[in-house]
Each structure stands twice: as C-alpha cells, then as structure tokens.
Amino acid sequence: MAMAFDLVIRNGVVIDGTGMPPYRADVATQGGVIASVGRIRERGTNEIDAEGHVVTPGFIDGHTHMDAQVFWDPLGSCSCWHGVTTVVMGHCGFTLAPARADQRHLVVRNLERAEDISGAAMAAGIDWTWTTFSEYLDVVERLPKGINYAANIGHSALRTFAMGERAFTDAATAEDHRAMADELRDALHAGAYGFTTSRTHHHETSDNRPVASRLASWDEVRNLVGVMADLCVGIFQLVEDPPDDAERATRDARLIDLAVETGIPFAIGATGASTRSLDLIDATAADGGRMFGLTHCRGIGTMSSFKTQLPFDSLPEWKEVRALPIDELRHALRDRDVRSRLVWSAHNGPYGRAIGGEARKPDFERMQVFDRPLPPHRTVADVARSRGVDPVEVMIDLALDTDFAQFFVQTNAAFDADGVKRARPLGARSSRLHPRRGGPHAHARARARVGLSRSRHRS
C-alpha cells in the first residue's frame, strides 16, 4: 500500500516560525515540502519519533567557507549538527571560482592560510572541472548534499581570474575591470548569492603577501558593486580592519554613499563591545541604504592541543620535542630539564604574526581549558595559580593526564561580544548573530535571554 507521505515526524514540540508559542504536533513532508502539520493519522514511508525534541525550520548559517569542504563532506558538518539546513559560502573574497586550469594554485594561495584550509586537502578532495563561476555552481549542484548551499563569488578569485599573478601586486587596468565585471555579471545571472571582498590585514597568502582583494582600489570595489546594482541582485559582504578615529568619518561616508547609491544590501562585521558599527548601520538606514551587521555571541578562538597545533610550534626548542614519536614525547615531557627549556622558550619566543586559525602567542589569561561542552571554562592561568605552577607546565601536565587529548582554546577576537548586545538589545537593530559562534540558540537555550519562538520567528 502506498504511503501518504515521504516522512512523518511525530510527537515533537513544533516551533513553526510564525511567532506562535510552541505546540505539540506531527509534521509530514511530501516531495521535499511540508505537507501537513497537526495530528497526522496517515503513515509515512519513513517516520521519526521526536518525543522530547523540538521541531523547527532549519537555521541559516549566513557566513561559511565551505566552498571546498562541500566536495568531501556532503553533510556540511559541523553546521548540520546544530540544526543548520542552509549555509552561505564564499565570504571574505575567497572562492574556488572563477579559476582557469593554470591559475588554480592562485586560488589556493588566497584560501589556504587566510581560512586555514589545507592546500593538500583541496588538491586531494576537489575534482577541478570548472573555469567560470557558473560552471562551479553546476558542479556543486550535482554533488550529493545533506543541506542547502548558497554561494557568493569572491573578489580575490575574480582578480586572479582577470589578472593572474599581477593580482597580488598591481592595480587593475581598464581591461582588468571589464574582465572582472563580465565574470561577475555572468555569475550573478547563474545564481551567485552576492559578491564578497576582504581589505583586512588578517588575510594573507601562504607566502606572506596580502590576498588579492587587498590590492584593489576603492574604485574597483565600487565598479563591481555597481554590476550588482545594474542587475538589481545580490548582497555585498565586506571585511576590513576598524579604521582609526581620523579615518573613520571618511570610511563611513564612502560606505554609506555606496549603499545608498546602489541600493544593494551590505553585510559588515559588527563584533566586539564597540557600538560604532551599529551606529554606521543606523546612519546608512537613515539615508535610505541597507546595511546589516554580523556579530558573534562569544569570543572567536583558536583551538590547540598536542595532537594538532600549539602556540609554541614555531619555536626551535619546541620543534625538536614535537617531532618525537609519541612514546618518546611522553618521556621528554616528564624530564625536568626538558620542561625547564620548554617553559623558558614559551615565555620568551620569538613569535611571528598569526593569521586566521593559526596558533598564536599564548595569553594564558584568555586561554581556556576546553574540558566541557559549555562554559564557564577555567583559564590556564587560573589552573596555574591554583596549582602553584607555571601556565606552560599546566598545559603539559593536562596533556599527559589525558594522553594528549586535552584541548585549549584562546580567544583572539570579540573578547566581549556581549558588549554589543548590551548596547543594542537583540532585535533592536539590523544586526545578525553568527550561528556557528553561538547564534540565537545560544541565548535561547544556554542563557534563556530569547525564547525559542522568538529565535525562530521569521519577521
């Protein structure tokens, strides 16, 4: 007998996105579409008992870098583990397309250090069968996927497509401008979600140079955003360093002017305790433009462990020890003379400048012992004070006690992400929370600041 539905989810608590209070109901789907909500007597080809669980529309992760990961991870982890059903990729100017066959190494050069995506992983996991961004979208469309993907086109890839190696050294010529505009136009016609760029010093290549988009003049950016305005499609995402006070007025004016002139919605970073980004958003709206801020619910951190990377890996004394086989490493870390040299080295460096997810000079007051899923976590400095030992020795001891399974996380940005929310209550301005950094569920569940119905309300 044919089943009435493809899937029936039974006995869950439904939050439907309308703002209604939660209610118990069954949910049925047919052909990938919700077909019925309520008390459902008909059977489904597949059924899930959701007793004790919440059933909601999926979260949208509005800022990801899954452009390469989609080729070897069809489920989109770890976003999918937290109720995310749609991700937007291709941010900060970094995409895998467009790229000619002899330029793929340039795309990798832009991506691998700035976004901590291994060049070896990309070489092994990606079947490069495209040149244009439209062709890349076709390839992604054919891949098996457990979630939905929207893709931006990145400025750095556009520059290397039009200019080759010159993208990392030169200003664009008129011919370069035309080539970038033509490819952007074709990408938007093919379904690109928007255009993204980076102007921050935090984004460098694997050979210690600025990524290609950082070489672009503001006129180049204006011209490319103008392509979106001509087509009346797309969103513009920008990441840049906060300007100093002397430059802020000029920077704000040019962003407001471009947003108002083009009518294109802008997405900017609004992290940290400062409200200046939110003031810029308000000023843009007052002049008739559309600008949205993307912020974090908690600090942005770098994970480290003896099995992955440590802040000390670049130091000569540590390199020698870290190269040892695991059994010899255990023995070395218990040797008092070795430990003494490692502690001295960790405190005295020298350290280079870290980019992206690279381990960086430790700040033991901000480095936390990641020994439980939810905060609060103890800092390494707190544990050191309680034990009366050096913080570096705490890291070594915890690693030995856990057979090197202990992780540490050091907050590198948005140290006081609650500051923005204190100054602008959630929902009070055009600011969006980043799902992978806590998102609405972090406040709805862990801190009980926002009810689940409100966190899923589609306004």
Steps between C-alpha positions, in 0.01 A plus 500: 500500500633841404589721792335841528823685576872464443577588862301550819664650810283413799455624857735798478461849640453718191630855466370600159664839442179703521567621854238271653584330830637144470239226452500121474434373150606264226663629182472324163697564182438396141737567212731702720223737609310519830159357417321491834541613862273374776375162617589279203341155481641403161828311486824615341755301304742611770403602851689669784389506862592850622374453856698735725638696204423833334403509132572834331585646162871462437752765597685691228875534552560831326881496494700187415802394297371162383593562135754216512353294784183433300705268277597257778235563767150468350333554841651843561634424846516643752222741400255215445553375856340817638183519294646690207336399172630780274848652485633797306861454386756705312557780750787746546588486130611134508348258249619212282362663188555648258835333433667394179689171503838673524376733780371252756810541713418871526156421641657262750757765592219740594306242698725266689656730759228760538230238559717217634405260221781260416630527147571126507139432601373714214731326253386155616131572554399722210438390143576825318272490197397865470636832379218750556293553811191384313672168428598471869135539600406224255760268658375574854143444387587145389673407826313291762408740782327473835434874532437793266780723372498858375826628350652846475767588247824626657703805405839333538401225256360758257829691510720196436262390223538836325861584589691182588810565713453876458200473733741484794709803400324740260206732467240380251504644149188597309515164324526322837196691625298388197605137542403496869169673433411260218571192713311646798202576279496145363531357851206703628289392202593138583386532861786642706360626830723808506851644479749501790834664571767535768711803585633380837865435584386178671467342156836406351613241248702188570811691386443793740350748256163679508221299340409630155194704603711713733680645197175636357425872498168622637403595142541134406269398783246765399499380140432140602224590743361709215461184293264364764313831501455482121340157538315583826624175657749384758640599837840658564707359790805690620759426767759764587705630790329750731624846397662734747307806613662727241392274211163383632289784364643459150455121509144525629404760241622293207317188623177693559527671160554169319215325684258783427618551141473133401210386718689173557481356853836503679618249762781613730666368814366641828704318762632609836367739760516813281167629370658693213409237240141516616507878480618464139212263429252748648648789299478296179135419565426864578633598156298228325760225467493142624781372720509201735752403764622149567616445857599221736338385820835403651869550444665373184772258597780274378490136609829334586627173641809279496329288232433796268681832535640699791591867536861393549547291185715759320752522785825302450494336844144381444553386140757247614274353767182508290673295228551206738292180472216496751667269755821702494296821528338374821842423646646836393214700650560334837869593498560805725782643288294472181197657667712786630627579149148477356356734763774757442453481124120533523530821699782657298418409138564631244148486359391601150167655403220246482241508222154345499480184707873471557617454858633823645697637792320370808303726731448267796239731654285445188606145415236263635512131591241347268385216724121534477255584221358821648656789691619605743847360433803549721789699357847350492612788723230416757605135511866601528426726796298230674786249456782743565679416174579670169217516240714315243548215746123488549457445126762225502353329807143509367620359169681213673204433730266461199737313267530823299124526447467830691402801288555866580327798341635854492262783423647720228215740423161613628630475856183664628241405240227562757592869484320548170192324634503712816514817291249378240251242633447203271254592228540874555721564196592346166758268650519126451647235724743247355353148550837326525611739774203428723217650300147559626487156660789594732286772652176308479640184659811570704417847630121508468514854359285433195207258485520224241195635318661840463835353396328317213258780409512596135418871495 
